[in-house]
């Protein structure tokens, strides 16, 4: 068993002001997208650079945070909706924890679509350019989860198991690191190579959704299910159910696009 590296979640703490590693990971993820999006030919063709790109990043950041929080409440706290309706301040209380990737994805798509309409830019070409870089932020976010000691894995006796703070003291999979590797690094490398192929607009978004869904679905078998939900049907976590929807949706549209080309 490995010792969990106890890293202070707060980088700087001055009175009530705190700068956390998790928040920094979000910033670094958007910074990586800002630097890598203009390096893609399709992004250059549609003028996705400079001030336009800065504005898009702002839209996406807002859509991600709002969508991730609302997604968490709807997907993972649906049994407690009454509490959030009685305490609406808790809906925006992101500092209490609770963000959903799938909600963030939906929020980002909506924000990106509204941005493309307002700037009269091709939505799918813009979305492809962003999707290629998204895994970097996802990987960094999982590292932030690891530093926070949250979203840890299921009980195991593998040699690299860890005991996480504020847990039950049992050795568990460091599943955050599994996700950082596959949903972050591996997914980014695949998409960065695929972008060089002459795919019609929209393909990179669908490949991102398909591959992320597959990686996350299998990695969820190592991750501790959310305690307020547990395993649905005694087998799958909520994350796996949502990933199955992503896989089916993206695979179906990829097949439809391929048939249209044929």
Secondary structure, 3 states (H helix, E strand, C coil): CCCCCCCCCEEEEECCEEEEHHHHHHHHHHHHHHHHHCCCHHHHHCCCCHHHHHHHHHHHHHHHHHHHHHHHHHHHCHHHHHHHHHCHHHHHCHHHCCCCHHHHHHHHHHHHHHHHHHHCCCHHHHHHHHHHHHHHHHHHHHHHHHHHCCCCECECCCCCCECCCCCCCCCECCHHHHHHHHHHHHHHHHHHHHCCCCCCCCHHHHHHHHHHHHHHHHHHHHECCCCCCCCECCCECHHHHHHHHHHHHHHHHHHHHHHHHC
